[in-house]
Amino acid sequence: MTTNIPIKPREVFIQGITSDGRTFRPSDWAERLAGAMSCFRPGGQTGGLGGAIGYSPYCIPTSLGKTKCVVVNEALKELEPMAWDFVMNFARDNDLQIIEACLLPDPPRKA
């Protein structure tokens, strides 16, 4: 028996495209935004081996095709509401397109 229960998205994709279709600049905006959020980590994790700086698992820069994006996990909203507001206000203030979705892992490769 299947039910039609709506699945709540767990990520928000902030795309580097404005509402009128222009590419957002500077070209490294996604890395800068994710870098600003790098301190927000689960359970006191550090930046990586030897204290190297890395991205937070809650705010990851990526690309969808040729479009730069930042994937923001909704868990950030509970962990640090002000950080969530910061990234969402960044998107709104810069007129960036926002898509609610759930990032799925890649299927296993066939041998």
GIQUI-V834394 format. One line per field, one symbol per residue. phi: phi as a letter, one per 40 degrees, with the letter a starting at -180 (. if undefined). burial: I if it has 9 or more other ideal C-beta (glycine too) atoms within 8 Angstrom, else O. A space follows every 50 residues. Layout:
phi: ???
burial: ???
This chain:
phi: .bbbccccdbbbccccbcccgcccbccbdcccccccccccbcfgccchcg gccaccccabcabbgcccabcbcccccccadccdcdcccdcccbfccbbc abcbccccccc
burial: OOOOOOOOIOIIIIIIIIOOOOOIOOOOIIOIIIIOIIOIIOOOOOOOOO OOOOIIOIIIIIOOOOIIIIIIIIIIOOIOOOIIOIIIOIIOOOOIOIOO OOOOOOOOOOO
